[in-house]
Amino acid sequence: MATSSLMEPRGCAFDGDGTVYVADKGGNAVYSLPANANAYSLDTPLSKVASVQGAFGVAVYTQVVDEPSWWPWGEPSWWPW
């Protein structure tokens, strides 16, 4: 349950796919919960996704595959990669 499970929340991140991750320093854990809820209450389900001593923040990394060039005329030949 969202409110009763979090002892000392210290950071959160959204993954872009419908999940919010919350770092709980007091609970030494990172939890996930659905981002599409209309409201959160004592009945909102939490899932413990990691045990972390003194969790203080959380970040989400997403790898972009086949990203089109941001150069409007194509990447120049001098570009290092």
N, C-alpha and C positions, 0 to 999 in steps of 0.2 A: 504494500500500500504506500502510495507516494508520500504523504505527509508523515505518517508514523514511522516509515523506514529511514528517512533521511535525518541524520543526527546533526550534521554540520556541513550543509552543502556549500561548496566554494567555487564552482565553475560549471558551465554547461556548454554544449556544442550541438549543432544540428547537422546531420549527415547528408541532407538533401534528398534522402530516400524515405523519409517519414519517421525517423527515429531521433530522439533527443537523448544525449548522454549527459549525466550529472556526476561530477566528482564530489564525493562525500568524505571530507577530512575526518570527521568524528567516527564514521563507520568504516574507514580504511577501505573504501571500495569505489568503483564506478558502476553506476546503474544506467539502464536504458528504459525509456518509456515511449509510447507512441506519441508522435508530434501532432497527429490529426484529431486529438481529443477536443471537444468543445469546451470542456472544463476539467480541472483536476480536483480530485477529492480523496478522502481516505480510502476509497475503493479503486483508485487508479492503479493498475498493475505495474510493478517495477520488476525488472530483471537484473540481477547482479551479473555484470559481464567481466569484471576484473577485481581482484583483491590488490590494493595498493596502499602501502603504509603511508598515512598522512596525505591522501590524495588532495591536491589543491587546485588542479585545473585539468582540463581535458581538451584535446584537439582532434579533429577528424581530417584524415588525408584521403583524397580521392585522386587516382591517377586518370588523366585524360588521355584517351587513345585516339589516334588519327585526328588530332586537332588541326584544323585548316590554318594556313599561314595567316598571321595578323598583318603582314605587309600587304598593302592594297595592290602592289604591282609584283608580288612574289618576293621571296627572300633574295637579297643581293648576294652576289658571289663572294663578297668579302666577309659575310656572316660566319662566325667561328664554328657553328655546328650546322 
